[in-house]
Amino acid sequence: MEEGPLKGEPILNSSGQYVSKKDVYLGNVNPDWTAGISSSLSFKRFDLSVLFDIRHGGYFISRTLNKFVGAGQTVESLEGRGAREKGKEYDDLYYSEGAIMVNGEYQQNLQIFDGTYSKGIAGNDARRFIKTKYDHITEAQLTDASFAKLRELRIGYSLPEKWVKKAYMQNVNIAFVGRDLFLWTKNQHVDPESGGMNNLNLGIDAFSVPASKSFGFQINVNF
């Protein structure tokens, strides 16, 4: 909108669906900075080491978010629906907030602001009301790629020399190792690293496989 009380409002078409703009700069896929933090300590025969990976900044487009919202499988799909009386969520239309053209001038489409989106000029069913905010509107699918991960945790124990010297071994260390144990990110649905940040589709998340933890054991021996 260029002027008037609706300046800055998203524009809707005659069906009450959002109209996307073309050639809009959305951001950069590259991070502002990355870092790794490691620490280790030992006590008697025990040793502990941890490694954190951090990525700050950058964005990617999440098609996973788009499709899952449209299928009603994410928390975003509760908008409006979650505020209506249970059992009657699908009885009436939903009206999106934004500017819609009526008789040659823009008007506010949504007429009641109680969180139910239940009154307005042009409405849609619950699925289309939610999906039209994401489908083919890249800005709505824009996702922060920042994250921090506990990349590795290692807990080890060095066997006493008297236990292993008869086998001509020394410095025997047995350790439990876990990788990718914890993830901290603003993204509620996709691991940024396994989604839009891998080398196959940099900047685009398209139904990426969820990240998994791994556990194992290490045995280090000197002869």
N, C-alpha and C positions, 0 to 999 in steps of 0.2 A: 504494500500500500504506500502511496506517495504522500498523502496528506489526510487530514481529518482525524476524527476520534479513533478510527480503526488502524491508524498507522502502526506498522509492525506486526499486524495480525497475519497469520497464514491465510492464503486464498483457497477457497473451496469452489468446486465446479457446481453446476446446477443439481447434481446428484448428492451434494454434501460430502464429496470426497476431496482430499487435498490435492492441489496442483503443484507439481514439483517444478523448480527452476532448472535451467541448464547451465553448465559451465560455472559451477560455484566451487570455489576453493574450500576444501574441507579440512585439510591438514596434511601432515607429512608422516609417512610410515616409519621414518628413522627415529630412533630414540634421542632424547636430549643428552643422556649419558647412561653408561652401564658400569656396573661395579661388581666385584667379587670380594667377599669377606671370609677369611678363614681363621680358625683358632684351634689350638691344641694344648692339651695339658696331660700330665701323667702323675700318678701317685702309686708309689711302690711298684707293683707289677702291672698296674692297670694304666691304660692310656685312652684318651678321648679326643676326637677331632671332629670339627664341624665345618661345613662350607656353605655359604649363602651366595646366591646369584641374584642380582638386582638389575632391573631395567626400568628407567624412568622416562616417560614421554613417548610420543608416537601414537598413531591411530591405525586401525584397520576396519574394514567393512565386514559385518557379521551377517551372512546369509542364514546362518543357523538361527540367530535371534529372529530374523524376519519370518522364517517359516514356522518356527516353534510358537511364536506369538500368534500367528494366524491360525494355528491349530489349537490354541487355548491351553498350551502346555507350560507357559511361564507366568510369573507373577504379574507381568505387564498386562496380560490379558484380563486381569480382574478389574481393570479400570472401569468405573461405571457399573459394571456387572456386580462387583462386590459390594456396592452401596445400595443395591436394590433388594427388595424383599425376597427372601429365599423362596424358590418355587415359581417366581414370576419374573425372573431375570430376562426371559426371552419373549414376554408378552407384548412389549411395546418397542418402538424404534429408539435408536440412540442418535443424538445430535452432536456433531463435533463443534468445538469452539473455533471460530475463524470468521473471515469476511466472505460473504456470498453476495453475488450480484442479484438484485431484485428491482425490476422496473428501471434499469439504467443506473442504479447506485448501489454501493456496497452497504450491507447491513450485517450485524452480528447474527450468525446462524443460531448459536446457542442462546436460549432465552431464560433458562433457569440454572443457577450456579450452586446447586446443592450436592454436587458430586455424582448425581445419577444420570446426567446428560439426557434427561427425559422430555425436554420441550425445546422446540426450535422450528426452523423453516424447512430444511431438507434433512431427513434422517436415514439411517441404515440399520440393518439387523446387527446383532452383537458381533458376529464374526467380521463383517465388512467394516464396521465402525472401528475395530481394533486394527484390522489388517491394512486398511487404507492409510494408516499413519506410518507404516513401515514398507509396504510393498512398492517397489520402484521409486522410493524416496531414500536416496542413499544417506542423506544427512541423519535420518532417524536410525539407520543401522550403524552409524559411526561408533566405534568402541575404543576406549582407552587401552593401549597396549602395555601399560605399566604393570609390573609384577615384582614380587620378591619370592624366592623359593629357598627352602632348606634343601639344597642340592644333595648334600651327603652328610650322613652321620655315621661315625665309625667308633665302636667301642671294642678295645682289644685287651688281651691278657697275655703276658709273656710267661711261659712255663719255666719253672726253676731248672737251672742247669743240671742238677743231679737227676732230674727225671729223664733227660734226653741225651746225656752224654754217652750212655752205653750204646745208643743207636748212632753214634758219631754225628750227632746234630748239635747245633747251638743257636741261640737267639730265636727260638721258636715262639712265634706270636700268633695266637688265634683270635680272630675278630669277627664281630657281627657288623654288617654294613647295610645301611638303608639309603636309598636314593629317591629324590623327589618326594619327600615325606609330607611337606606342608607347602601350601601356596597361599600367598596373600595378594589379592587383586581386587579392583573395583568391579571387575566383570563378574556378574553372577552366573553366567551360563557357559562360558568357554574359557579354557586355559589359553591366554594370549600366546604362549610359546608354541603350543601344538595347533593353534588356530591360524591366525593371520600372520604369524611371524616365521613360518617355516619357508624353506627355500623354494618349494614347489609352487606356492601361490602367495607370494609376499604381498601383504596388504589386503588379502581376501580370505575370509574364513567361510568355507563351504562344507558344513557338516563334518568338521574335524573329529577325529576319534579322541575321546577324553584321555587325559594323561593318566598314567598308572604309576603306583608306587612299586618299588622293587626291594627285595630283601635277599641277603645272601651272607655267606661266610668266607673269610679269607684265612689262609694259613701261610705264613711267611717263615721260611726255614733257611738257615745257613749251614753249610757242611764244612 
